[in-house]
Amino acid sequence: MAFTLVTLFYLLLSLLSLQVAAESVDIVDGLAARQAPGGGGGGAPAGGQAGSSVPTVVSCAEYSRIANLTIIGKNSTYRAAFLRSGPFGTDQMSGMVDQAATLLPPLTLDKTLNEQCGNSTAIALAGAETNFTQGIVADFTIAEAPGIGVDGFSTLIIVSVLTLFMGTIWMTME
């Protein structure tokens, strides 16, 4: 198939229109909103400044809650169980742990808060491990993951037959 002058003209015209359209779109604002803590809204930077700043006075209960959510958010196994088991849906639940992760670092550096409340991060880490072994993550009973696991002996037979069939085809090809 040979390119004609008309085909080349249409190709260049479409590339030119894409270039003009791309220059008129400001993608920075869209990315800032999506990458903000909690998944968007207002274009807050990833450091947690606009709208999600650390409160000046934090109670021990709030510090403990933030530490627990951060531990859950940073561990992929805990996070998956939390998102699967939570009642609010994955978007809201992931927003909670993402926002907590931005709030924790200044709290861990606050010496007076740590003297008053103890090291809530270390306590949360030990508590999350203990709770997870008992089937609990953040006060939620871990829900079963549907569709995960082998569904009996039939899966083994189907996979074996497909492997034998496909393997035979590939071995006999020259």
C-alpha distance (Angstrom), angle and dihedral (degrees) to the residues before:
residue distance angle dihedral
M1 . . .
A2 3.73 . .
F3 3.75 125.1 .
T4 3.76 113.4 -119.7
L5 3.76 126.7 -156.9
V6 3.80 90.1 -104.0
T7 3.81 91.8 53.9
L8 3.79 90.9 48.5
F9 3.81 90.6 48.5
Y10 3.83 92.1 52.1
L11 3.79 91.1 47.0
L12 3.81 92.5 51.9
L13 3.81 91.3 44.4
S14 3.82 91.9 52.9
L15 3.81 91.8 47.3
L16 3.80 89.9 50.2
S17 3.81 91.9 50.6
L18 3.81 90.8 48.7
Q19 3.80 90.4 50.4
V20 3.81 92.1 50.5
A21 3.81 91.3 47.5
A22 3.80 92.2 48.1
E23 3.80 92.4 52.2
S24 3.80 92.0 53.3
V25 3.84 93.9 54.7
D26 3.79 119.8 82.2
I27 3.79 104.3 -151.2
V28 3.80 95.6 176.4
D29 3.82 93.9 77.7
G30 3.79 92.0 49.6
L31 3.79 92.4 49.6
A32 3.79 93.5 47.0
A33 3.79 91.4 54.8
R34 3.80 93.6 48.4
Q35 3.79 94.9 45.9
A36 3.78 95.5 48.3
P37 3.79 118.5 113.3
G38 3.75 109.3 -85.6
G39 3.79 93.8 26.4
G40 3.75 104.5 -75.4
G41 3.71 147.3 -46.4
G42 3.75 119.8 133.0
G43 3.78 99.5 13.1
A44 3.76 96.8 -97.1
P45 3.78 112.6 -177.5
A46 3.78 120.0 -112.0
G47 3.79 92.3 -104.0
G48 3.76 91.2 72.7
Q49 3.81 97.0 -116.0
A50 3.81 108.0 129.8
G51 3.77 111.6 63.2
S52 3.81 97.9 -22.0
S53 3.78 100.1 67.7
V54 3.76 120.6 145.2
P55 3.79 112.2 -91.6
T56 3.79 114.3 -114.7
V57 3.80 93.7 -127.0
V58 3.79 117.2 39.1
S59 3.78 123.3 -176.6
C60 3.78 121.7 -138.8
A61 3.81 90.0 -111.2
E62 3.81 91.4 53.8
Y63 3.81 91.4 46.7
S64 3.79 89.8 50.4
R65 3.83 91.8 48.6
I66 3.81 91.9 49.7
A67 3.82 91.4 48.0
N68 3.82 92.3 48.8
L69 3.80 93.5 49.3
T70 3.80 91.2 46.4
I71 3.82 92.5 52.1
I72 3.80 89.6 49.0
G73 3.80 92.1 47.2
K74 3.79 95.7 48.9
N75 3.83 96.2 49.9
S76 3.80 110.9 71.7
T77 3.81 94.0 -151.7
Y78 3.80 93.9 50.0
R79 3.81 90.5 42.9
A80 3.81 93.6 52.2
A81 3.80 91.7 49.1
F82 3.82 90.6 46.3
L83 3.79 93.7 50.3
R84 3.80 92.0 45.8
S85 3.81 94.9 46.7
G86 3.79 102.0 38.8
P87 3.80 120.0 104.5
F88 3.81 98.3 -137.7
G89 3.82 102.9 63.3
T90 3.77 130.1 -103.2
D91 3.81 97.7 -78.0
Q92 3.79 95.5 55.8
M93 3.79 93.7 38.5
S94 3.81 93.4 50.4
G95 3.80 89.4 47.0
M96 3.80 89.5 56.0
V97 3.81 94.7 53.0
D98 3.81 93.3 40.8
Q99 3.80 92.1 52.7
A100 3.80 91.6 46.5
A101 3.80 89.4 53.2
T102 3.80 90.0 58.3
L103 3.81 92.8 47.9
L104 3.82 98.8 49.2
P105 3.85 104.8 68.7
P106 3.83 96.1 65.8
L107 3.80 90.2 45.7
T108 3.81 93.1 54.3
L109 3.80 89.4 54.7
D110 3.81 94.1 50.6
K111 3.83 102.9 102.2
T112 3.80 96.5 -169.1
L113 3.81 92.0 51.4
N114 3.79 91.7 48.4
E115 3.81 91.7 48.4
Q116 3.79 90.9 49.3
C117 3.83 98.7 42.7
G118 3.79 104.5 21.2
N119 3.78 124.7 -124.2
S120 3.80 98.8 -44.3
T121 3.79 92.2 -178.1
A122 3.80 93.3 61.3
I123 3.79 90.8 43.1
A124 3.82 90.7 49.6
L125 3.81 91.9 49.4
A126 3.80 92.9 53.6
G127 3.80 92.4 42.1
A128 3.81 93.6 49.1
E129 3.80 91.2 53.0
T130 3.80 92.6 48.7
N131 3.79 93.4 46.0
F132 3.79 93.1 46.7
T133 3.80 92.3 55.0
Q134 3.81 87.0 53.3
G135 3.83 92.6 51.2
I136 3.81 97.3 -103.0
V137 3.78 130.4 118.1
A138 3.84 119.5 180.0
D139 3.82 93.9 -20.4
F140 3.82 91.8 -50.8
T141 3.78 123.1 113.0
I142 3.79 106.6 -122.8
A143 3.80 109.1 -105.6
E144 3.77 121.1 -137.0
A145 3.78 115.3 -100.8
P146 3.80 107.9 -122.0
G147 3.77 116.9 -136.4
I148 3.79 96.2 18.9
G149 3.75 119.7 119.7
V150 3.77 137.2 31.4
D151 3.79 114.2 -56.7
G152 3.77 97.6 -142.8
F153 3.76 133.0 -78.0
S154 3.82 95.1 -38.4
T155 3.82 92.1 73.6
L156 3.80 90.9 56.6
I157 3.80 91.7 50.3
I158 3.82 94.5 47.4
V159 3.81 93.6 47.8
S160 3.82 91.4 46.7
V161 3.80 93.2 50.5
L162 3.81 92.4 47.3
T163 3.80 92.2 47.5
L164 3.81 91.8 48.5
F165 3.82 91.8 47.1
M166 3.80 95.5 46.9
G167 3.79 93.2 40.1
T168 3.78 91.6 52.8
I169 3.78 91.4 51.2
W170 3.81 92.6 50.0
M171 3.81 93.8 44.8
T172 3.81 93.5 51.9
M173 3.80 95.6 48.1
E174 3.77 117.2 101.1
